[in-house]
Amino acid sequence: MENNTTGEVSEEKSILREQIWREVDRFVTGPKPVQGRIPNFKGSKAAANKLVNTIEFQNASVIKVHPSLNAIPLREQVLRHGKTLLVPPLPGHDFLYFKVMPESVQNHNFNWAAQKRGFNKIGVPLDLKNIPKIDLFVVAATVVTKNGCRAGKGKGYGEVEWGIASELGAVSSSTPVATLVHDVQVVSNERFPSQLMDCHDLPVDIVATPTRLIRCDMASKDQNIKLPKTCLSKPSGIFWNKITANMMEDIGALKALKSSASQ
């Protein structure tokens, strides 16, 4: 593993994602094919409830949740609990987050507000300077381990989003990061060794599944793994060498951040 090139590591993660998409397919009602998507798995409501019952959720005032379908129940619970919800828009927008306040939801129709048609209508686009401190950061995942290793769809947008928030001081290494997945998306350390995590990859602290809540013991603490301590640390700032032209177009906030940094 130590001699793997970046390309080889990326290929191994791609193979693992494909395996997980095949394994989780029977637990997904739609949309399909599941390949290339964050799985909208059966039991997402139960997984959300596991996370809602954590002290991290209960103590949070501002919670950022990814916009995937499997997180609708969680976004709904964020609003039902009177908390501020931050949700990324679809690619191509020039801002990082919609802000949705519970009091802006008419007739307490929180399920509608938690869906794209809802938060796109009532959410307030936030300029970078107006993004508040985030108390709980919920990120999408295709595959995770109990040690906190995580892989998304492979586009790296979750990492960029975290990087921007980190640059702004909205998140830090102490900000808890959580994810919602089906149980079959939680794999062994052998299938997803920590060496596959690049230093820009975002690990997780908490994994909520339909049947359990996992508090991750970071692999960097494992004395049997000879790795730099930073390998499973949360990244800080933007790794501009990882930013592609497509990312610059899809994540408009990158342009705003780069422009403000050059002034």
N, C-alpha and C positions, 0 to 999 in steps of 0.2 A: 504493500500500500504506500509506503513512504516514497517509492520511486515513480508513482503515478504522475503523469502530467495533468495539467488542468483539463485538457480535452478528454483524457481517459476517465478522470473523476466525473466530469459532466456526463459522459456516456454511461457510466455505471449508475448514476442517479436517474438518467432517462430510462434505462432498463428497469430499474426498481419501480419507477412511476408506472410504467406500462404493466408490470406485474400486479401492482395494487389496483389499478383501474379494472383489470380483469377480475380480480378477487372480490372487489366491492360491488361489481356490476349487479349482482343478484339482490343487493340490498338497496338499490337505487330505483325509484319509480320513474324518474325523469328529471331533467331532460336527458336524452340519450342520443348518440353514444356518449358514455361517460368519459371516454378518452379526451384528454385536453381540457377537462373541466374540474372544478372543485366538486366532489361528489355530493349530491343532494340526497343524503342517506336517510333511510327509515330510522326513526328514533332520534332525529335532531332535536325535537322538543325535550326529550328526556335528557339529552346531553346538555342542552341549554340550562335546564333546571339544576343539573349538577353544578354548573359554574355559578349560577345565581346564588346558590347556598354557600359559596365560599366567602371568607372574610374579605378577600380582595374585591369582590363585587360589592359586597355590602358597604364597604368603606369608601368606595369610589363615588365621586361626583360627576366626573367626565369619563365616558367609556367610548373608545373607538372600536367599531366592529366592521369587518369586511362586508362587502355588498352581496356576497353569494347567497343563493337560495337557502342553503342549509343553515344560515344564520338568521333567517326571519324570526324564528321563535325567540332567539336571544335579543335581537333588536327590539322586539315587542316588549320583552321583560325589562329591558333598560328603561324604556319610556314608562311602563307601568309602575316602576319603582321610583319615578320622579327624577330620573337622572338625565343628564345631557348626553345625547347620542351624536357621535361624529361618524359619518359614513363617506367613503370615497365616491366620487361620481364615476360615470362611465368614462372610458378612455377618450381623450380629445378635449377635455375641459381645461380651463386655465387656472383652476383652483384645486386645492388638495382635498378639502372636506366640505360636505354639507353639515351644518349644525342643526339638529332637530331638538327643540325644547318640548317637554311634555305638555306644557300649557298651550302650545300652538296646535295641538291635536284636538279637533272638534269632536264633541260627543264621546270622548275617550275611545275613539276608534284606533287603538294603538296597533292592531294588526295591519290595518291599511297603511298607517304611517311607517311601519317597519318594512314595507315592500317598496320596490323601486318607484312604482307609480305614486306612492305616497311621499317618500322623502324627497323625490325629485320635485314635487309640487310645493311642499311646505318647508323644505330644508333651506337654510340660509347659506349661500356660498361664502366661505371664509377666505379673506385675504391672508397671506402668510403671517402678517403681523398680528392678526386677530385670533390665531389658533391658540387655544388655552392649554394649560398643563393637562396632560392625559394621565388619568389614574390607573386605567386598565386598558391594555392594548390587545385586542383580539384579532388574530391573523388567520388567514385561510391556510389549509395544509392538504396535501395529497397523502403524505406518509410521515409518521413521526416515530420516535422511540421513547421509552421510559426515561432515558437520559437527557431528553430535550432536543435531540437532533430533529430537524424538520426540513421537508422539501415541499414547495408549493407546486404550481403547474409547470414551472420551468422558465417563466418569463422574467422573474426577478422583480416584479412590480412591488411585492410586499416589502422587499428589502429596500427599494428606493423610497417607498413611502416612509418607512422607519428612519431611513437616513435623513430625509428632509425634516421630519419631526425632531430628530436628534440635533440637527444643525440649528433648529429654532429654539432648542431648549425645552420643547414640549414633552420629550421623553428622555430617559437616562438609563443607565445600567440597572438602576433600582426599580424601574417601572416594570410591573409584572406583565408578562406576555403569555397569553392563553390561546388555545385553539379548540375547535370542535371537530371530532372525527368519529367514524364508526370504529368499532373494536378491531375489525380486520385491517384497519389502516395503521394500527400500532404494531410495529414489527420489532424483532429482536435486534440487539446490538450487532449481531453477526450479519444480519441482512443489511443493516444500515449503520456501518461503523462510523465513528465520529470523524475519521479521516476524510470522509466524503463531504464534510462541512467546510466550505471555503470561509475565509475570514470576513466576507461581506454577508454571509448567510445569517438569517435571524433564527436563533433557537427559541424554544418555548420553556416556560416555567411550569405551566399547568396544561394538562390535556384532559378534556371532558369528553367522555363517550356515553352512549346510552346506558351503560351498565356500571361505570366506575369513574372516579376522579383520580387522576395520576398527578402527583407532585414530583417533578422531574429532579433526579439527582444528576447534575451536570457531569458529563463524561470527563471534563477537564479536572474533576476532583478524583477521578479514578487513578489510583497510584499505579495500576497495571498498564496504563496507556501512556506512552512516552510522547506527549504532545505539549507544545507551548500552551501556557495557561489561557492565552487569548483565543484559542481555536474554537471554544464554545462560549466565549464571551459575547455579549450583545455588541454589534458593531456600532461605531460612533461616526456620524456624519456620512457624507456621500462619497462613494468610491467612483470618482468621475471616470476612471479608466474602464469601468464596467458599464457606463452609460452608452446605449446605442442610439442611433438616429430615431428608431421607432419609439424608444422610451421618451426621448425629448418631445416627440409629437404627441404621444398618448398621455404623458404626464406633464401638463402645461405648467404645473407649479415648479418644475425643474428650471424652466426658462426664467421664471420670476426670481428663483433663488440665485441662479447664476448671474442674472443682471444686477441684483442687489449686492452680491458679493464683489462685483467688479467696480462698484461705485465708491 
